Amino acid sequence: PEGVFLPAYATGSTAGSVATAARAAELAVFRLLEVGYEPTDVLHASGSAPMAPATRDEDLAMGRTNDALAYGGEVHLQVARDDDRFEQIVSTARDEYGTPFVEVFEEADWDFYEVDERVFAPAKVTVDVLDGPVYTVGETDEELLAASFGYR
C-alpha cells in the first residue's frame, strides 16, 4: 500500500476505551521510570483495566477511561532487582486519589498538559522480583468505578 494511514477513534468509543485500558502496563513502567527505577530492569509487564462504557461525551469519556486505569487497572511486573519505591507507582500514591478524573480534568480546565503526570498510574501492581520477594501495592476501587461508569 502507498501512503501513511493514521487510525483515529473517539475516546468514548469502544476502540477508545480498549486502547486506553491496554495502557495499564505502560503506565506502571512509566511510573517506575519517573521514580528513578532503571527501565531495563523491567523484564516483563502485563496488565489490564476495565473497559469504560461508550459515550458521545468526550469529556466524560476522558474521565471514565482514566478512572478505569487509576481505580481498576491491574498490572503484573517482573523485575530484575528489588527497590523501595514500588509503592510510588500506583494511583493510591497520589494526593488526588479518590477524586474522579472528570473532577481532576475540570480543575485543570480540561487542559490535559496541566494535569500532574503522577495521576496517571494503575490502581494495583504486583511486582515479582526475580529470585526475590513479590509485592502487591495499591488497590482497586470498584465503588468509584461504578459511580464513574454510571452504574446503578
Sine and cosine of phi, psi and omega as CSV:
sin_phi,cos_phi,sin_psi,cos_psi,sin_omega,cos_omega
0.00,0.00,0.52,-0.85,0.03,-1.00
-0.98,-0.20,0.56,-0.83,0.06,-1.00
1.00,-0.07,0.07,-1.00,0.01,-1.00
-0.91,-0.42,0.71,-0.71,0.01,-1.00
-0.91,-0.41,0.72,-0.69,0.00,-1.00
-0.87,-0.50,0.96,-0.27,0.02,-1.00
-0.93,0.37,0.63,-0.78,0.02,-1.00
-0.74,-0.67,0.56,-0.83,0.01,-1.00
-0.44,-0.90,0.42,-0.91,0.05,-1.00
-0.98,0.19,0.59,-0.81,0.04,-1.00
-0.85,0.52,-0.57,0.82,-0.03,-1.00
-0.98,0.20,-0.03,1.00,0.01,-1.00
-0.99,0.11,0.18,-0.98,0.08,-1.00
-0.86,0.50,-0.70,0.72,0.01,-1.00
-0.88,0.48,-0.65,0.76,0.01,-1.00
-0.90,0.43,-0.66,0.75,0.01,-1.00
-0.92,0.39,-0.68,0.74,0.02,-1.00
-0.91,0.42,-0.69,0.72,-0.01,-1.00
-0.88,0.47,-0.64,0.77,0.01,-1.00
-0.94,0.34,-0.71,0.71,0.00,-1.00
-0.87,0.50,-0.53,0.85,-0.02,-1.00
-0.94,0.35,-0.15,0.99,-0.06,-1.00
-1.00,0.00,0.08,1.00,-0.07,-1.00
-0.83,0.56,-0.77,0.64,-0.03,-1.00
-0.91,0.41,-0.64,0.77,0.03,-1.00
-0.85,0.53,-0.68,0.73,0.00,-1.00
-0.90,0.44,-0.63,0.77,0.01,-1.00
-0.90,0.44,-0.69,0.72,0.01,-1.00
-0.92,0.39,-0.64,0.77,0.05,-1.00
-0.87,0.49,-0.70,0.71,0.01,-1.00
-0.89,0.45,-0.64,0.77,0.07,-1.00
-0.85,0.53,-0.73,0.69,0.03,-1.00
-0.86,0.52,-0.70,0.71,-0.04,-1.00
-0.90,0.43,-0.51,0.86,0.02,-1.00
-1.00,-0.01,0.06,1.00,0.11,-0.99
0.99,-0.16,0.15,0.99,0.04,-1.00
-0.98,0.18,0.66,-0.75,-0.03,-1.00
-0.94,0.35,0.90,-0.44,-0.07,-1.00
-0.89,0.45,-0.42,0.91,0.03,-1.00
-0.95,0.30,-0.18,0.98,0.09,-1.00
-1.00,0.07,-0.04,1.00,0.10,-1.00
-1.00,0.07,0.91,-0.43,-0.07,-1.00
-1.00,0.00,-0.52,0.86,-0.03,-1.00
-0.39,-0.92,0.60,-0.80,0.07,-1.00
-0.62,-0.79,0.75,-0.66,0.11,-0.99
-0.58,-0.81,0.45,-0.89,-0.02,-1.00
-0.21,-0.98,0.13,-0.99,0.04,-1.00
-0.42,-0.91,0.27,-0.96,0.07,-1.00
-0.49,-0.87,0.39,-0.92,0.04,-1.00
-0.89,0.45,0.49,-0.87,0.08,-1.00
-1.00,0.06,0.85,-0.53,-0.01,-1.00
-0.95,0.32,0.52,-0.85,0.05,-1.00
-0.88,0.47,0.57,-0.82,0.02,-1.00
-0.93,0.37,0.54,-0.84,0.05,-1.00
-0.41,-0.91,0.48,-0.88,0.08,-1.00
-1.00,0.09,-0.21,0.98,0.00,-1.00
-1.00,0.08,0.97,-0.23,-0.09,-1.00
-0.91,0.41,-0.51,0.86,0.07,-1.00
-0.90,0.43,-0.73,0.68,0.05,-1.00
-0.88,0.48,-0.64,0.77,0.01,-1.00
-0.89,0.46,-0.67,0.74,0.04,-1.00
-0.87,0.50,-0.67,0.74,0.03,-1.00
-0.91,0.42,-0.76,0.65,-0.05,-1.00
-0.89,0.45,-0.70,0.71,-0.05,-1.00
-0.93,0.38,-0.60,0.80,0.05,-1.00
-0.96,0.29,-0.56,0.83,0.12,-0.99
-0.89,0.46,-0.62,0.78,0.01,-1.00
-0.85,0.53,-0.65,0.76,0.02,-1.00
-0.96,0.27,-0.76,0.65,-0.12,-0.99
-0.96,0.29,-0.44,0.90,-0.06,-1.00
-0.88,-0.47,-0.12,0.99,0.01,-1.00
-0.72,-0.70,-0.18,0.98,-0.04,-1.00
-0.95,0.32,0.75,-0.66,0.03,-1.00
-0.82,-0.58,0.72,-0.69,-0.11,-0.99
-0.76,-0.65,0.56,-0.83,0.14,-0.99
-0.86,-0.50,0.82,-0.57,0.04,-1.00
-0.88,-0.47,0.65,-0.76,0.20,-0.98
-0.92,-0.39,0.81,-0.59,-0.08,-1.00
-0.80,-0.60,0.34,-0.94,-0.07,-1.00
-0.99,0.11,-0.42,0.91,-0.05,-1.00
-0.60,-0.80,0.47,-0.88,0.01,-1.00
-0.96,0.27,0.35,-0.94,-0.01,-1.00
-0.35,-0.94,0.45,-0.89,0.01,-1.00
-1.00,-0.07,0.15,0.99,-0.05,-1.00
-0.96,-0.27,0.13,0.99,-0.07,-1.00
-0.87,0.49,-0.54,0.84,0.00,-1.00
-0.92,0.40,-0.27,0.96,-0.02,-1.00
-0.99,0.12,-0.10,0.99,-0.12,-0.99
-1.00,-0.10,-0.01,1.00,-0.03,-1.00
-0.96,-0.28,0.30,-0.95,-0.06,-1.00
-0.90,0.43,-0.43,0.90,0.01,-1.00
-0.92,0.39,-0.24,0.97,-0.01,-1.00
-0.99,0.16,-0.11,0.99,-0.07,-1.00
-0.99,-0.15,0.46,-0.89,-0.01,-1.00
-0.89,0.45,-0.53,0.85,-0.06,-1.00
-0.99,0.15,0.05,1.00,-0.05,-1.00
-0.81,0.58,0.72,-0.69,-0.02,-1.00
0.99,-0.13,-0.15,0.99,0.03,-1.00
-0.99,-0.11,0.84,-0.54,0.04,-1.00
-0.86,0.52,0.55,-0.83,-0.06,-1.00
-0.90,0.44,-0.44,0.90,0.08,-1.00
-0.84,0.54,-0.67,0.74,0.02,-1.00
-0.94,0.34,-0.63,0.77,0.04,-1.00
-0.87,0.50,-0.72,0.69,-0.01,-1.00
-0.94,0.35,-0.62,0.79,0.05,-1.00
-0.87,0.50,-0.67,0.74,0.00,-1.00
-0.89,0.47,-0.50,0.86,0.02,-1.00
-1.00,-0.04,0.23,0.97,-0.02,-1.00
0.82,0.57,0.59,0.81,0.04,-1.00
0.87,0.50,0.38,0.93,0.09,-1.00
-1.00,-0.10,0.98,-0.18,-0.06,-1.00
-0.77,0.64,-0.61,0.80,-0.07,-1.00
-0.98,0.22,-0.16,0.99,0.07,-1.00
-1.00,-0.01,-0.11,0.99,0.00,-1.00
-1.00,0.07,0.76,-0.66,0.02,-1.00
-0.84,0.55,0.82,-0.58,-0.07,-1.00
-0.89,0.46,-0.31,0.95,0.01,-1.00
-0.93,0.37,-0.29,0.96,0.01,-1.00
-0.96,0.27,-0.31,0.95,-0.03,-1.00
-1.00,0.02,1.00,-0.03,-0.07,-1.00
-0.47,-0.88,0.48,-0.88,0.04,-1.00
-0.96,0.28,0.33,-0.94,-0.04,-1.00
-0.94,0.33,-0.69,0.73,-0.15,-0.99
-0.63,-0.78,0.71,-0.70,0.00,-1.00
-0.73,-0.68,0.75,-0.66,0.16,-0.99
-0.98,-0.21,0.82,-0.57,-0.02,-1.00
-0.92,-0.39,0.90,-0.44,0.00,-1.00
-0.98,-0.22,0.96,-0.28,0.02,-1.00
-1.00,0.10,0.86,-0.51,-0.02,-1.00
-0.81,0.59,0.82,-0.58,-0.04,-1.00
0.85,0.52,0.46,0.89,-0.02,-1.00
-0.59,-0.81,-0.36,-0.93,-0.04,-1.00
-0.96,0.27,0.21,-0.98,0.11,-0.99
-0.86,-0.50,0.78,-0.62,0.00,-1.00
-0.91,-0.42,0.57,-0.82,0.21,-0.98
-0.84,-0.54,0.86,-0.51,-0.04,-1.00
-0.84,-0.54,0.51,-0.86,0.00,-1.00
0.99,0.11,-0.07,-1.00,0.00,-1.00
-0.32,-0.95,0.41,-0.91,0.08,-1.00
-1.00,0.01,0.32,-0.95,0.00,-1.00
-0.72,-0.69,1.00,0.03,-0.06,-1.00
-0.91,0.41,-0.53,0.85,0.00,-1.00
-0.91,0.41,-0.70,0.71,0.03,-1.00
-0.90,0.43,-0.66,0.75,0.03,-1.00
-0.88,0.48,-0.70,0.71,0.00,-1.00
-0.87,0.50,-0.67,0.74,0.03,-1.00
-0.92,0.40,-0.70,0.72,0.01,-1.00
-0.87,0.49,-0.66,0.75,-0.05,-1.00
-0.98,0.18,-0.12,0.99,0.02,-1.00
0.98,0.19,0.37,0.93,0.02,-1.00
-0.96,0.29,0.58,-0.81,0.01,-1.00
-0.90,-0.43,0.00,0.00,0.00,0.00
